[in-house]
Amino acid sequence: MIDNARSLVYGYLPDQLTLAFADDETAAEEAAELTALAAATTLGQARAVPVRHLRSNPAAPEYDDGADHEPFALAEVGAVLEGDWPGMAASRALTLLPKDLQVEYGTPTDTTLNGDYLEIPVVAEDGLVAALRERGHRVRRDDTLLNVLDGATLRGQTAW
């Protein structure tokens, strides 16, 4: 067992055709934040959602200066429509996975607008998961959770 062992959750992202990883200690709370924002129907409701794990709240006054009573639809927010928010879940592997396993099982990939991510083909799943577990990491698969974190559910690619 190594000192920096992590608890990881991973899943398949059909939008990028890759496996993606997240910190299992915070992933469910982050997904709950996304779900609460998606359920909000007014700016005031969306602004009231506590955001601890997301990088920002797109309804915050610095992003939308509308009144609290105005209608809100997360799926219609420009950054969501453009795929910039909440950010690519596949990019997390670049910080969560050990560098040597990134090289062995993935391919660094650059997107024109959304930055770098690690492309991990499904055929690498068994070997990568085994290698992570051998190093003391706790690993489990949850495709639905990772697709929520990726925002695919906001863009209508996966059912909530």
C-alpha positions as CSV (number, residue, x, y, z in Angstrom):
1,M,0.0,0.0,0.0
2,I,1.3,3.5,-0.8
3,D,0.9,6.6,1.3
4,N,-1.0,8.5,-1.4
5,A,-3.5,5.8,-2.2
6,R,-6.8,7.3,-3.5
7,S,-10.4,6.3,-3.7
8,L,-11.3,6.6,-7.3
9,V,-14.5,6.2,-9.3
10,Y,-14.4,5.8,-13.1
11,G,-16.8,5.4,-15.9
12,Y,-17.1,5.4,-19.7
13,L,-17.9,8.7,-21.4
14,P,-19.5,8.0,-24.8
15,D,-19.1,11.7,-25.8
16,Q,-15.3,11.3,-25.8
17,L,-15.1,7.5,-26.2
18,T,-12.9,7.3,-23.2
19,L,-12.8,6.2,-19.6
20,A,-12.7,9.0,-17.1
21,F,-11.8,9.1,-13.4
22,A,-12.9,11.2,-10.4
23,D,-12.1,11.4,-6.7
24,D,-14.6,9.1,-5.1
25,E,-14.6,11.0,-1.9
26,T,-16.2,14.1,-3.5
27,A,-17.7,12.9,-6.8
28,A,-21.2,12.2,-5.4
29,E,-21.4,15.6,-3.7
30,E,-20.3,17.3,-6.9
31,A,-22.9,15.4,-8.9
32,A,-25.5,16.4,-6.3
33,E,-24.5,20.1,-6.8
34,L,-24.9,19.7,-10.6
35,T,-28.3,17.9,-10.2
36,A,-29.5,20.7,-7.9
37,L,-28.5,23.4,-10.3
38,A,-30.2,21.5,-13.2
39,A,-33.4,21.3,-11.1
40,A,-33.5,25.1,-10.4
41,T,-36.1,27.0,-12.3
42,T,-35.2,30.5,-11.2
43,L,-31.9,32.3,-10.9
44,G,-32.6,32.7,-7.1
45,Q,-33.0,28.9,-6.7
46,A,-29.8,28.3,-8.7
47,R,-27.9,30.9,-6.7
48,A,-29.0,29.3,-3.5
49,V,-27.3,26.0,-4.4
50,P,-24.2,25.7,-2.3
51,V,-21.2,25.0,-4.5
52,R,-18.3,23.3,-2.7
53,H,-16.9,21.0,-5.5
54,L,-17.8,22.7,-8.8
55,R,-15.4,25.3,-10.0
56,S,-18.3,27.9,-10.1
57,N,-22.0,28.5,-10.1
58,P,-23.1,29.7,-13.5
59,A,-26.1,31.5,-11.9
60,A,-23.9,33.6,-9.6
61,P,-24.3,37.4,-10.1
62,E,-20.8,37.7,-11.6
63,Y,-22.0,35.4,-14.5
64,D,-25.6,36.4,-14.7
65,D,-26.9,39.8,-13.4
66,G,-30.6,38.9,-13.8
67,A,-33.0,39.2,-10.9
68,D,-33.6,36.2,-8.6
69,H,-37.2,35.7,-9.8
70,E,-36.1,35.4,-13.5
71,P,-36.3,31.9,-15.1
72,F,-33.2,29.7,-15.1
73,A,-32.4,26.6,-17.2
74,L,-28.9,25.3,-16.7
75,A,-29.0,23.5,-20.0
76,E,-29.4,26.9,-21.7
77,V,-26.4,28.6,-20.1
78,G,-23.9,29.5,-22.7
79,A,-21.0,27.8,-21.1
80,V,-23.0,24.6,-20.8
81,L,-24.2,24.8,-24.4
82,E,-20.6,25.3,-25.6
83,G,-19.3,22.4,-23.5
84,D,-17.1,24.5,-21.3
85,W,-19.0,24.0,-18.0
86,P,-18.8,22.0,-15.9
87,G,-15.5,20.9,-17.5
88,M,-14.4,17.6,-19.0
89,A,-14.4,14.8,-16.5
90,A,-11.8,13.1,-18.7
91,S,-9.2,15.8,-17.9
92,R,-9.1,14.7,-14.3
93,A,-7.1,11.6,-15.1
94,L,-4.2,13.9,-15.8
95,T,-4.0,14.8,-12.1
96,L,-5.5,11.7,-10.5
97,L,-3.6,8.8,-12.2
98,P,0.0,8.1,-11.6
99,K,2.1,9.4,-14.5
100,D,3.5,6.0,-15.5
101,L,0.0,4.5,-15.8
102,Q,-1.1,7.5,-17.9
103,V,1.7,6.7,-20.3
104,E,1.0,3.0,-20.3
105,Y,-2.8,3.0,-20.6
106,G,-3.7,6.4,-22.1
107,T,-3.0,9.0,-24.8
108,P,-2.8,12.7,-23.9
109,T,-5.3,14.4,-26.2
110,D,-5.8,18.1,-26.8
111,T,-9.1,19.7,-27.8
112,T,-9.3,23.0,-29.6
113,L,-11.6,24.7,-27.0
114,N,-11.7,22.6,-23.8
115,G,-8.1,21.8,-23.1
116,D,-6.2,18.5,-22.5
117,Y,-7.6,15.2,-21.4
118,L,-6.3,11.6,-21.1
119,E,-7.9,9.3,-23.6
120,I,-8.2,5.9,-22.0
121,P,-9.7,3.2,-24.3
122,V,-12.2,0.7,-22.8
123,V,-9.8,-2.1,-23.8
124,A,-7.4,-0.7,-21.2
125,E,-9.9,-0.9,-18.3
126,D,-8.9,-4.3,-16.8
127,G,-5.2,-3.6,-16.9
128,L,-5.4,-0.1,-15.6
129,V,-7.9,-1.0,-12.8
130,A,-5.7,-3.9,-11.7
131,A,-2.5,-1.7,-11.7
132,L,-4.3,0.9,-9.6
133,R,-5.5,-1.7,-7.1
134,E,-2.0,-3.2,-6.9
135,R,-0.8,0.2,-5.8
136,G,-3.4,0.4,-3.0
137,H,-6.0,2.6,-4.8
138,R,-9.7,1.8,-4.2
139,V,-11.4,1.8,-7.6
140,R,-15.0,1.3,-8.6
141,R,-17.0,1.9,-11.8
142,D,-20.0,4.2,-12.1
143,D,-20.8,5.3,-15.7
144,T,-23.8,7.4,-14.7
145,L,-21.9,9.4,-12.1
146,L,-19.1,10.2,-14.4
147,N,-21.4,11.3,-17.2
148,V,-23.2,13.6,-14.7
149,L,-19.8,15.1,-13.7
150,D,-18.9,15.5,-17.4
151,G,-22.1,17.4,-18.1
152,A,-23.3,15.0,-20.7
153,T,-26.6,14.8,-18.9
154,L,-26.9,18.6,-19.2
155,R,-26.5,18.5,-22.9
156,G,-29.0,15.7,-23.3
157,Q,-26.6,12.9,-24.2
158,T,-27.4,10.7,-21.2
159,A,-30.6,10.3,-19.2
160,W,-30.5,11.6,-15.6
